Amino acid sequence: MNERIQELAYEAEEQAEREVDQSSGFNGETFHPAFCRIFAELIVKDVCQKLEDDGMVEIAMEMKQYFGAEQ
């Protein structure tokens, strides 16, 4: 697995654990959907940041809007 994807997966795992613990207590039924949502959001945001860094700001804005990941 790509190192950056692995970093994002770990970050998503940590965020999902905190979110689930705060809302309903940790369990597998609530963790998996939270992890998937957060992981997808992190990937979209990371890709959009790369686009912005490479001068493709308009494309990044369109992608954020398309995926609902506006910051």
C-alpha contacts under 8 A as a table, 3 or more apart, distances in Angstrom:
res1	aa1	res2	aa2	distance
1	M	5	I	6.84
1	M	6	Q	6.56
2	N	5	I	5.29
2	N	6	Q	6.29
3	E	6	Q	5.05
3	E	7	E	6.25
4	R	7	E	4.99
4	R	8	L	6.25
5	I	8	L	5.07
5	I	9	A	6.13
5	I	43	I	7.70
6	Q	9	A	4.99
6	Q	10	Y	6.30
7	E	10	Y	5.23
7	E	11	E	6.24
8	L	11	E	4.98
8	L	12	A	6.00
8	L	39	F	6.65
8	L	42	L	6.50
8	L	43	I	7.07
9	A	12	A	5.02
9	A	13	E	6.08
9	A	39	F	6.07
10	Y	13	E	5.01
10	Y	14	E	6.28
11	E	14	E	5.19
11	E	15	Q	6.20
11	E	39	F	7.94
12	A	15	Q	5.11
12	A	16	A	5.92
12	A	35	F	5.76
12	A	36	C	7.97
12	A	38	I	5.45
12	A	39	F	5.01
12	A	42	L	7.37
13	E	16	A	5.13
13	E	17	E	6.13
13	E	35	F	5.85
13	E	39	F	7.92
14	E	17	E	5.22
14	E	18	R	6.36
15	Q	18	R	5.19
15	Q	19	E	6.09
15	Q	35	F	7.72
15	Q	38	I	7.43
16	A	19	E	5.01
16	A	20	V	5.95
16	A	31	F	6.22
16	A	34	A	5.40
16	A	35	F	5.10
16	A	38	I	6.98
17	E	20	V	5.28
17	E	21	D	5.97
17	E	26	F	6.91
17	E	31	F	6.75
18	R	21	D	5.18
18	R	22	Q	6.14
19	E	22	Q	5.28
19	E	23	S	6.25
19	E	34	A	7.69
20	V	23	S	5.22
20	V	24	S	5.86
20	V	25	G	5.76
20	V	26	F	5.44
20	V	27	N	7.72
20	V	30	T	6.50
20	V	31	F	6.14
20	V	34	A	7.46
21	D	24	S	5.94
21	D	25	G	4.22
21	D	26	F	4.97
22	Q	25	G	6.43
26	F	30	T	7.26
26	F	31	F	6.85
27	N	30	T	5.84
27	N	31	F	6.04
28	G	31	F	5.02
28	G	32	H	6.11
29	E	32	H	6.24
29	E	33	P	7.52
30	T	33	P	6.02
30	T	34	A	6.47
31	F	34	A	5.22
31	F	35	F	5.99
32	H	35	F	5.12
32	H	36	C	6.19
33	P	36	C	5.18
33	P	37	R	6.18
34	A	37	R	5.26
34	A	38	I	6.09
35	F	38	I	5.23
35	F	39	F	5.86
36	C	39	F	5.18
36	C	40	A	6.14
37	R	40	A	5.31
37	R	41	E	6.24
38	I	41	E	5.04
38	I	42	L	6.11
39	F	42	L	5.15
39	F	43	I	6.27
40	A	43	I	5.19
40	A	44	V	6.26
41	E	44	V	5.20
41	E	45	K	6.11
41	E	69	A	6.37
42	L	45	K	5.13
42	L	46	D	5.98
43	I	46	D	5.07
43	I	47	V	6.12
44	V	47	V	5.22
44	V	48	C	6.10
44	V	63	M	7.86
44	V	64	K	7.26
44	V	67	F	7.54
44	V	69	A	7.08
45	K	48	C	5.06
45	K	49	Q	6.08
45	K	64	K	7.30
45	K	69	A	6.72
46	D	49	Q	5.09
46	D	50	K	6.33
47	V	50	K	5.09
47	V	51	L	6.28
48	C	51	L	4.97
48	C	52	E	6.17
48	C	60	A	4.70
48	C	61	M	7.56
48	C	63	M	6.97
48	C	64	K	6.98
49	Q	52	E	5.04
49	Q	53	D	6.07
49	Q	60	A	7.26
50	K	53	D	5.00
50	K	54	D	6.20
51	L	54	D	5.12
51	L	55	G	6.42
51	L	56	M	5.04
51	L	57	V	6.46
51	L	59	I	7.23
51	L	60	A	5.69
52	E	55	G	5.09
52	E	56	M	5.07
52	E	57	V	4.56
52	E	60	A	6.06
53	D	56	M	7.37
53	D	57	V	7.95
56	M	59	I	5.51
56	M	60	A	6.29
57	V	60	A	5.03
57	V	61	M	6.16
58	E	61	M	5.09
58	E	62	E	6.25
59	I	62	E	5.06
59	I	63	M	6.14
60	A	63	M	5.10
60	A	64	K	6.15
61	M	64	K	5.15
61	M	65	Q	6.19
61	M	70	E	7.75
62	E	65	Q	5.13
62	E	66	Y	5.98
63	M	66	Y	4.96
63	M	67	F	6.11
64	K	67	F	5.34
64	K	68	G	5.67
64	K	69	A	4.72
64	K	70	E	5.02
65	Q	68	G	4.92
65	Q	69	A	6.34
65	Q	70	E	6.01
66	Y	69	A	7.83
